[in-house]
Amino acid sequence: MLKSIKTFDDFINLNNSFDDVRFIEKDHRYKINGEFCNFSVTSFLKKYSKEFDAENIAKKVAIKQGKQVEEVLKEWEFKKNYSCFKGTEFHKYIENFLNRKFISLNETELESFLIKEQIDNISDKKVFYKNNMKNMIVNFLKFYEWYNKNYNFLKSEFVVGDSESKICGTIDNLSVNKHTNTLSILDYKTNKEIKTKGFKGQKMLMELSHLDDCELTKYSLQLHVYKYIIEKNTSFKVDNLHIVWFPEDGDYQLINPLNLEKEAELILKKQVLFL
């Protein structure tokens, strides 16, 4: 029977269960027992989602907006890279905060990023970025008031992996529920929006074709895959899963994931069969 976390030794045992898993930041890849893994959790789930046809969709958008296709693609690429940069910096802020380190925004890295992206109005973009981050940090502090009443923080950026399926990932926040002593996984998101339906009814692929191809489905699967990996490879129970969304404006939202425990187990067991 899976158990709860009650002592420091329990946490050490949990941590040691993934001693053979390593994240190689330079390559952005994982290793188990010294061998590169087949997938990260994120890349594994992409197998079940239809690839975005950027070229053809950009042509339609370009006609509609009276722009060149290359201009539309460049705008999309910047938005994607900006979102990634912003999300990474925000995750750094939270990780440091939870470890009682308080850092300022790195303006040098921000300027280097904007120059690399060949942005003309750098000053305006810097102000826009700072306002985004300010709102997100204010929202995080509000979230932390709720979190601190209900959870004890264990570890951020907790690397886990499953040697059978050779799938690994990094958990944003691993905590213990103060009321049940069971493990909890919290995943931070900074998207512009979290859609709950597939675009024009689009569904996931293969065994997941009954599910909408949207952010809520993918994030729910991600959390349940983490849960499955921990419960399979340790003796500890994961009870609480939370998507914590920090939009650029407005209040943070605590989103309960869809119950996709069976689907997560199904696709991971299938992955083992095909190795």
N, C-alpha and C positions, 0 to 999 in steps of 0.2 A: 504493500500500500504506500502511495506517495505521502510524504510528510511535510510539515511546516518548518520554517526557519525559527529556531528558538535560542540558539547559542552562537557564539563566535565561531566555534568549531564547525557548526553547520555551514556557515558562510565559507569557511576555508575549504570544506569538502566540495561545496558547490563550485567554487572558483577553480579548484584543482581538477574538477571533472573535464575542464576544457584546456588543460595545460598543453595539449598537443596541437592546439589551434593557434595560428598566427596570422595577423593581418600585415601584408607587405604594402605600406603606404605608397611607395614609389610606383609600383605596378598596379596599385589598387586591386590586389588579388589576395586570396587567402591560401594558406597551406595547412594541411593536416598531416601529422607525422612526417613533416619535411617534404611532402608532395603537394603540388598545386591542386586546388579544388576545381571541380568542373564548373561550378556556378556560385555566385553570391545569391542570397535569397532574392534580391531585386532582379538580377539577370535571369534567374530560374523562372520567376513568375512572368517575365516577358514572353516566354514561350507560349503562354496561354492567352496572349493578347495580340490582336491584329496590328501589324506594323503600320505606323503612320505614313501615308503616302504624301510626303511633303511637296514633291515637285508638282503633281497633278492638282493638289488642293491649292497650292500657291498660285497656279495659273488662274484658277477661278477667282481667287481673292484679288489678284492683280487686276483682272478685268473689271471686277466690281468696284474696286477702289481707284481705278485709273492710274495704276503704278506698274513699274517693271517687275517681272517675276523675281529677278535678282534682288531688288529692293525689299520685296516682301520676305524672301528667304533670309536676308541679312537682318531684318527686324526681328524675325522669329529666333534667329540664332542668338542675337543679343539678349532677348527676353529670357531665353533658356539659360544662357551663361550668367546673366544677372541674378536670376532666381537661385541658381546653384551657388553663386558667390555669397549672396545674402544669407541663404540657408546655412552654409558652412560657417560663416562668421557668427550667426545667431546661436548655432549649436555650440561653438567655442565659448561664447558668453555664458550659456547655461551650464556647460560642463565646469567652467571655472567657478561660477557662482556656487554650485552644489559642493564644490571642494573648498569653499570659503576663500576663493581668490576673486578679486574684483578688478576687471580690466577695462580700459577705454577702447573705443573703436579705433581700429588701425587705419588711419587716414592714408598712410603711405601705401599700404596694400590696395586700398580702394582706388587711389589715383593710378597706380600701376595697372590695375585691372581695366580701368576706363581708357587709359592710353592704349593698352593692348587691343581693346575692342574698337579702337579708332573712333571714339566718340568726340563730336565737335564741341558740344556744350557741356564740358566737364564740370564747370562750376555749378550749373543747374542740376546736373545728375548727382553731384555730391550732396547738395541740399536735399534733394528728393530721397536719396538713400538714408541720410541721417534722420529725416522725419519718419521714414519707414521703420528704421531700427528703434528709434525712440518709442514709437507706439508699441512695437512688439515687446520691447523690454518692460514697459509699463504693464502690459498685459501679462508678461511672464511673472512679474512680482505679485500681481493679483492672483494668478494661478497658484503661485507658491504658498500663499496664505491658506488656500484650500488643501493643497498637497501636504503641507507640513502638519496639518491636523490629522491626516488620515494615513500617512505613510512614513516609514523610516527609510532613508536613502541608503542603498547599498553600493551601487557602482554605476557610473555613466560610461558609455562607449564600451559595453561589455561584449567581447568577442566570443561567439559560440559557433559550433559546427557539429556535423554528423558524419562520422567516418564511413558509414554504409552508403549513404547517398552522395557523399562528398559535396555537401552544400553547407555554406557558412554565411554568417551575417554578423552585424554589429547592432546591439540593442541600445537605444538612446538612454534609457533610464530603467535600471533594475532596482526595485524597491521591495519592502516588506509591508504588507497591510498591517497596521497597528491593531486592528480589531480581530484578525484571523491568524496572523503570523504566517500567512501564505505569500508566495512570491507574486509580484505585480510587474507588468511590463508597460511602460509608457513610451509612446512614439510621438515625437514632435514633427509637425508639418507646418510649412510656411507658404504653401501654394496660394495663388490668387483666389481659388475656390476649390472645394471638394465636392465633385459631382456625385450624385447618387443614382444616376441613370446613364446608360450607354447612349452615345451620340446617335440619334435617329434609330434607337432601339438596338444598337450593336451589342452583341454578346461576346463573352469570352470563348476560347477555343477548346476543342476536344472534350475531355471529361468535365470541363467547367462551362459548357455551352448553355447551361441553364442560368448562368449568372450574368448580370449586366457588366459590360466592359466599362468600368468607371473607377474613379479614385477610391470611393468607399469600398468597393469589392477588393481592389488590389491591396489597400492598406489593411483591410480585415484579414486577408489571406496572409499577408506579411506577418502580422502579429500572431496568428495561429500557427504559422510555421515555426516561429521562435518558441512558442509554447510547446509545440510538439518536440522540437529538438532538445529543449531543457528537460522535459519530463521523460523522454526516451533515454537520455544519457546521464541523468542524475536520479536521485531518490526523492526529489522535491517537487511539490505541487505548485502550479501557476494558476491562480484564481482570477485575478483582475487584469484585464487588457483595456488600455485607453489610447485613443487617438487624441492628441492635444493639438488643436489647430490655432495658430497665431497669425491672423490675417494682417495685411498691411494697415488696415484701418478697422475700427470696430473692436469689440471685446473678443477675448479668446473663447474658444468653444471646446468643451469636453465631449467627445463623440464616442459613443459605445460602438465597437465594431460589430459587423454582422457575425452571426454564429456559423462560422465556416470551419469548425474543428474537423469534421469528417472529410471535407474537401481537401484540407491541408494534409491530413494523414494519407488520403488516397493518392495524391500526386507525388508525395515523397516516397511512398512504398512502390509506386510505379517506376520512379527514377532508379531505385535500387535494382529492380528487375532488369533494366536496360543497360546497366553498367557491365 
